[in-house]
Every structure is written in C-alpha cells, then in structure tokens.
Amino acid sequence: MRNPFLPVVNLIVITAFIFAFVAAETKHRIILVTIMVLLFILPSLFQSPALGWVFYAGRVIFGIACYIYIKWRGLLT
C-alpha cells in the first residue's frame, strides 16, 4: 500500500534541505548532500516494504534535522 503523505514529506524535506544547504559551510554541505542522496537513491535500489518505511522515517528525521539546523544558524527567525 502506497503512503499518501510521501509526496508532501518529500517536498518538505527537499525545501528544508535547500535552506540548510544555503546556510551550511562547505564541509556541512558535503554531509547534507550525501545523506540526501542516500535517502532518495537507496530506496529505488533496495525495494522492500520494511526498508521503504525505514527510509520514510529517515527522510522525516532528516527534514527535522535540517529545520533545526536552519533555526540554529539563524536563517529563519
């Protein structure tokens, strides 16, 4: 069964990632891009319902972490 919230979560995570990428320094940008690629490419390589939910939870946690990073850097007030 397909998760109906997946496109919304993907949009929120990508938006938070873009703001965090803009706020980050070079070393942090590489880490952010690596995590983002792993969360969006690996599910297509390993197709399993259990892993799908793990990657979904990882995207949610990554989005929250990006939001916290943005607030910590002072990009959003």
C-alpha positions in Angstrom: 0.0 0.0 0.0 1.4 3.4 -1.0 1.8 6.1 1.6 -0.4 9.1 0.6 1.8 11.5 2.6 5.0 10.6 0.7 4.9 13.4 -1.9 4.2 16.0 0.9 7.0 14.7 3.1 9.4 14.7 0.1 8.5 18.3 -0.8 9.0 19.5 2.9 12.3 17.6 3.2 13.6 19.0 -0.1 12.7 22.5 0.9 14.3 22.2 4.3 17.4 20.7 2.6 17.7 23.6 0.2 17.6 26.1 3.1 20.0 24.1 5.2 22.3 23.8 2.1 22.3 27.5 1.7 23.1 28.1 5.4 25.8 25.4 5.6 29.5 25.7 5.2 31.4 23.6 2.7 32.1 20.6 5.0 28.5 20.5 6.1 27.2 20.8 2.6 29.0 17.6 1.6 27.5 15.8 4.6 24.0 17.1 3.8 24.2 16.1 0.1 25.5 12.6 1.0 22.6 12.0 3.4 20.1 13.4 0.9 21.4 11.2 -1.9 21.3 8.1 0.3 17.8 8.7 1.4 16.4 9.3 -2.1 18.5 6.8 -4.2 18.8 3.8 -2.0 15.0 3.1 -1.8 15.0 2.6 -5.6 17.9 0.1 -5.4 16.6 -1.9 -2.5 12.8 -2.3 -2.9 11.3 -3.8 0.3 8.3 -2.7 2.2 10.2 -2.7 5.5 13.1 -0.7 4.1 10.6 1.7 2.5 9.3 2.6 5.9 12.8 2.9 7.3 13.8 5.3 4.5 10.5 7.2 5.0 11.3 7.6 8.7 14.8 8.6 7.8 13.5 11.3 5.5 11.3 12.7 8.2 14.2 12.7 10.7 16.5 14.3 8.1 13.9 17.0 7.4 13.5 17.8 11.1 17.3 17.9 11.5 17.6 20.3 8.5 14.9 22.5 10.1 16.7 22.6 13.4 20.0 23.4 11.6 18.3 26.3 9.8 16.9 27.7 13.1 20.3 27.2 14.8 22.2 29.1 12.1 19.6 31.9 12.3 18.5 31.7 8.7 14.8 31.7 9.7 13.7 34.0 12.5 
